[in-house]
């Protein structure tokens, strides 16, 4: 019998305004089940020029972007990490993901306050993606007899304003 290598648990970490992991780890989330796939897409900002008959009719007008799409699963009926033990409603876990899409004070000037979602780092094994959470979709899948959601899938999309083929 051979020992199977343990796959590292995927994680979400809050980033400070300088793009470094926040020193306060209270918003770090350890994903309960690793994703089946990661979808990375790249895009440039382009627009048609005056002549649209061929590809030379397109103009590059701005910075490119890279996006990560991933589906995360949570289930409070499965074994939980020590820090999550005692949770009886799966939304207590998924609200930790929702933190990363919620705008908060990001910049204060003398004239007005600016709000933005926090930066987030997704790490799974050797894969790392830094960006902001662009979208989140939660599906509650399984309920207790008293109506508490016990299982959820959370589809997230993270984006960064650069083309990044980091390995």
C-alpha positions as a Markdown table, in Angstrom:
| # | Residue | x | y | z |
|---|---|---|---|---|
| 1 | Unk | 0.0 | 0.0 | 0.0 |
| 2 | Unk | 1.4 | 3.4 | -0.9 |
| 3 | Unk | 0.8 | 6.7 | 0.8 |
| 4 | Unk | -1.2 | 9.2 | -1.2 |
| 5 | Unk | 0.0 | 12.8 | -1.2 |
| 6 | Unk | -2.4 | 15.0 | 0.7 |
| 7 | Unk | -3.8 | 17.8 | -1.5 |
| 8 | Unk | -3.5 | 21.2 | 0.2 |
| 9 | Unk | -6.7 | 22.9 | 1.2 |
| 10 | Unk | -7.6 | 26.0 | -0.9 |
| 11 | Unk | -7.6 | 29.2 | 1.0 |
| 12 | Unk | -8.8 | 32.8 | 0.7 |
| 13 | Unk | -6.7 | 35.5 | 2.4 |
| 14 | Unk | -7.5 | 39.2 | 2.7 |
| 15 | Unk | -4.9 | 41.6 | 1.1 |
| 16 | Unk | -4.0 | 45.0 | 2.5 |
| 17 | Unk | -4.0 | 48.0 | 0.1 |
| 18 | Unk | -0.3 | 47.3 | -0.8 |
| 19 | Unk | -1.3 | 43.8 | -2.1 |
| 20 | Unk | 0.3 | 42.0 | 0.8 |
| 21 | Unk | -1.5 | 39.5 | 3.0 |
| 22 | Unk | -3.2 | 41.3 | 5.9 |
| 23 | Unk | -1.5 | 40.9 | 9.2 |
| 24 | Unk | -4.8 | 40.2 | 10.9 |
| 25 | Unk | -5.8 | 36.7 | 9.8 |
| 26 | Unk | -9.4 | 36.9 | 11.1 |
| 27 | Unk | -10.8 | 36.9 | 7.5 |
| 28 | Unk | -8.7 | 34.0 | 6.3 |
| 29 | Unk | -10.9 | 31.2 | 5.1 |
| 30 | Unk | -9.9 | 27.6 | 4.6 |
| 31 | Unk | -12.1 | 26.0 | 1.9 |
| 32 | Unk | -13.8 | 22.8 | 3.1 |
| 33 | Unk | -13.6 | 20.9 | -0.2 |
| 34 | Unk | -11.1 | 21.7 | -2.9 |
| 35 | Unk | -12.5 | 22.8 | -6.2 |
| 36 | Unk | -12.8 | 20.4 | -9.1 |
| 37 | Unk | -11.6 | 23.0 | -11.6 |
| 38 | Unk | -10.2 | 26.5 | -11.9 |
| 39 | Unk | -11.2 | 28.6 | -14.8 |
| 40 | Unk | -8.7 | 31.4 | -15.7 |
| 41 | Unk | -9.6 | 33.8 | -18.5 |
| 42 | Unk | -7.7 | 36.7 | -20.1 |
| 43 | Unk | -9.1 | 39.8 | -21.9 |
| 44 | Unk | -7.9 | 43.0 | -23.5 |
| 45 | Unk | -10.0 | 46.2 | -23.8 |
| 46 | Unk | -10.5 | 46.7 | -27.5 |
| 47 | Unk | -13.0 | 48.6 | -29.6 |
| 48 | Unk | -13.7 | 48.8 | -33.3 |
| 49 | Unk | -12.0 | 51.5 | -35.4 |
| 50 | Unk | -13.6 | 53.1 | -38.4 |
| 51 | Unk | -13.2 | 50.2 | -40.7 |
| 52 | Unk | -14.6 | 46.9 | -39.3 |
| 53 | Unk | -14.1 | 44.7 | -42.3 |
| 54 | Unk | -11.0 | 42.9 | -40.9 |
| 55 | Unk | -9.1 | 42.4 | -37.7 |
| 56 | Unk | -7.0 | 45.5 | -38.4 |
| 57 | Unk | -10.1 | 47.5 | -37.6 |
| 58 | Unk | -9.7 | 46.9 | -33.9 |
| 59 | Unk | -7.9 | 49.2 | -31.5 |
| 60 | Unk | -6.3 | 48.3 | -28.2 |
| 61 | Unk | -7.8 | 50.9 | -25.8 |
| 62 | Unk | -6.8 | 49.9 | -22.3 |
| 63 | Unk | -5.3 | 47.5 | -19.8 |
| 64 | Unk | -6.0 | 43.8 | -20.0 |
| 65 | Unk | -7.5 | 41.7 | -17.2 |
| 66 | Unk | -7.3 | 38.2 | -15.8 |
| 67 | Unk | -10.2 | 36.5 | -14.2 |
| 68 | Unk | -10.5 | 33.4 | -12.0 |
| 69 | Unk | -13.8 | 31.5 | -11.7 |
| 70 | Unk | -14.1 | 28.7 | -9.1 |
| 71 | Unk | -16.9 | 26.8 | -7.4 |
| 72 | Unk | -16.5 | 26.2 | -3.6 |
| 73 | Unk | -18.5 | 23.7 | -1.6 |
| 74 | Unk | -19.4 | 23.8 | 2.1 |
| 75 | Unk | -21.2 | 21.2 | 4.2 |
| 76 | Unk | -21.7 | 21.4 | 8.0 |
| 77 | Unk | -22.6 | 17.7 | 8.1 |
| 78 | Unk | -19.1 | 16.8 | 7.1 |
| 79 | Unk | -16.0 | 16.9 | 9.4 |
| 80 | Unk | -15.1 | 20.6 | 10.0 |
| 81 | Unk | -11.8 | 22.2 | 10.8 |
| 82 | Unk | -11.3 | 22.9 | 14.5 |
| 83 | Unk | -12.1 | 26.6 | 14.1 |
| 84 | Unk | -15.4 | 25.8 | 12.4 |
| 85 | Unk | -16.6 | 23.1 | 14.7 |
| 86 | Unk | -20.1 | 23.7 | 16.2 |
| 87 | Unk | -21.4 | 25.5 | 13.1 |
| 88 | Unk | -24.9 | 24.3 | 12.4 |
| 89 | Unk | -25.9 | 26.6 | 9.5 |
| 90 | Unk | -23.7 | 26.5 | 6.4 |
| 91 | Unk | -24.3 | 30.3 | 5.9 |
| 92 | Unk | -21.9 | 30.9 | 8.8 |
| 93 | Unk | -19.2 | 29.5 | 6.5 |
| 94 | Unk | -20.4 | 31.2 | 3.3 |
| 95 | Unk | -20.6 | 34.6 | 4.9 |
| 96 | Unk | -16.8 | 34.3 | 5.3 |
| 97 | Unk | -16.7 | 34.2 | 1.5 |
| 98 | Unk | -19.2 | 37.0 | 1.2 |
| 99 | Unk | -16.9 | 39.2 | 3.2 |
| 100 | Unk | -14.6 | 39.5 | 0.2 |
| 101 | Unk | -17.3 | 41.0 | -2.1 |
| 102 | Unk | -18.6 | 43.5 | 0.5 |
| 103 | Unk | -17.3 | 47.1 | 0.0 |
| 104 | Unk | -15.8 | 48.8 | 3.0 |
| 105 | Unk | -13.9 | 52.1 | 3.5 |
| 106 | Unk | -10.9 | 52.0 | 1.2 |
| 107 | Unk | -9.7 | 55.6 | 0.9 |
| 108 | Unk | -10.4 | 58.8 | 2.7 |
| 109 | Unk | -9.8 | 62.2 | 1.3 |
| 110 | Unk | -10.7 | 65.5 | 2.7 |
| 111 | Unk | -13.7 | 65.7 | 0.4 |
| 112 | Unk | -15.1 | 62.2 | 0.4 |
| 113 | Unk | -14.8 | 58.6 | 1.5 |
| 114 | Unk | -14.2 | 55.9 | -1.2 |
| 115 | Unk | -15.5 | 52.3 | -0.7 |
| 116 | Unk | -14.2 | 49.1 | -2.4 |
| 117 | Unk | -14.2 | 45.4 | -1.6 |
| 118 | Unk | -11.0 | 44.1 | 0.0 |
| 119 | Unk | -8.3 | 42.5 | -2.0 |
| 120 | Unk | -8.3 | 38.7 | -1.9 |
| 121 | Unk | -5.7 | 36.1 | -2.5 |
| 122 | Unk | -6.9 | 32.6 | -3.6 |
| 123 | Unk | -4.3 | 29.9 | -2.9 |
| 124 | Unk | -4.5 | 26.3 | -3.8 |
| 125 | Unk | -1.3 | 24.3 | -3.9 |
| 126 | Unk | 1.1 | 26.1 | -6.2 |
| 127 | Unk | -1.7 | 28.2 | -7.8 |
| 128 | Unk | -2.1 | 31.7 | -6.5 |
| 129 | Unk | -4.4 | 34.5 | -7.8 |
| 130 | Unk | -4.6 | 38.0 | -6.3 |
| 131 | Unk | -7.5 | 40.3 | -7.2 |
| 132 | Unk | -10.9 | 41.5 | -6.1 |
| 133 | Unk | -14.1 | 39.5 | -5.9 |
| 134 | Unk | -16.3 | 40.6 | -8.9 |
| 135 | Unk | -19.2 | 38.2 | -8.3 |
| 136 | Unk | -20.5 | 35.6 | -5.9 |
| 137 | Unk | -23.4 | 33.2 | -6.4 |
| 138 | Unk | -24.5 | 31.0 | -3.5 |
| 139 | Unk | -26.8 | 28.0 | -3.8 |
| 140 | Unk | -28.2 | 26.4 | -0.7 |
| 141 | Unk | -28.4 | 22.6 | -1.4 |
| 142 | Unk | -29.5 | 20.6 | 1.7 |
| 143 | Unk | -31.6 | 21.5 | 4.7 |
| 144 | Unk | -32.2 | 20.2 | 8.2 |
| 145 | Unk | -35.7 | 19.1 | 9.3 |
| 146 | Unk | -36.0 | 22.6 | 11.0 |
| 147 | Unk | -35.1 | 24.4 | 7.8 |
| 148 | Unk | -31.4 | 25.3 | 8.4 |
| 149 | Unk | -29.2 | 25.1 | 5.3 |
| 150 | Unk | -26.5 | 22.5 | 5.8 |
| 151 | Unk | -24.8 | 22.4 | 2.4 |
| 152 | Unk | -24.0 | 25.2 | -0.1 |
| 153 | Unk | -22.0 | 25.8 | -3.3 |
| 154 | Unk | -20.5 | 29.2 | -3.9 |
| 155 | Unk | -19.4 | 30.3 | -7.3 |
| 156 | Unk | -17.0 | 33.2 | -7.2 |
| 157 | Unk | -15.2 | 35.3 | -9.8 |
| 158 | Unk | -12.0 | 37.2 | -9.0 |
| 159 | Unk | -10.5 | 39.7 | -11.3 |
| 160 | Unk | -7.2 | 41.6 | -11.6 |
| 161 | Unk | -6.3 | 44.4 | -13.9 |
| 162 | Unk | -3.4 | 42.8 | -15.8 |
| 163 | Unk | -2.7 | 39.9 | -18.0 |
| 164 | Unk | -1.0 | 37.4 | -15.6 |
| 165 | Unk | 0.3 | 34.0 | -16.7 |
| 166 | Unk | 2.1 | 33.4 | -13.4 |
| 167 | Unk | 3.3 | 29.8 | -12.9 |
